[in-house]
């Protein structure tokens, strides 16, 4: 295999399904570009199973490091994997590591990486806030005075 993935129009799969599927012999996945919707990925089942195995291994490795009392090592190497994590304060970094391990394990158990991707996105946004002192100040300062009445929520019958 020469590349991780190749990008092809979705219509190519529709018009030449066998030829398009054969392209998976040269790449791990095909990115199917669609005009009016999100792109799709076409991969072989053995590649999906390999990906799942790697995620499961990684989540168990992280959990083992934490359980074995090696959180300091994990904190030390985390910036290599996630450079933005350097902007997180120590207490937040500790919270992030704990959430990362438990979420990675849960995501691997479900064969669903969405919770892990969401967690990484959320913590990255937190790091962006900490990295910008003006933004951090604006988001963390107490409001001045009374903010006024709060309307009652609408009820649905």
Buried (B, 14 or more C-beta within 10 A) or exposed (E): EEEEBBEBEBEBBEEEEEEBEEBBEEBBBBBBBEEEEEEEEBBEEEBEEEBEEEBBEBBBEBBEBBEEEEBEEBBEEBBEEBEBBEBBEEEBBEBBBEBBBBBBBEBBEEEEBEBBEEBBEEBBEBBEBBEEEEEBEEEEEEEEEEEEEEEEEEEEE
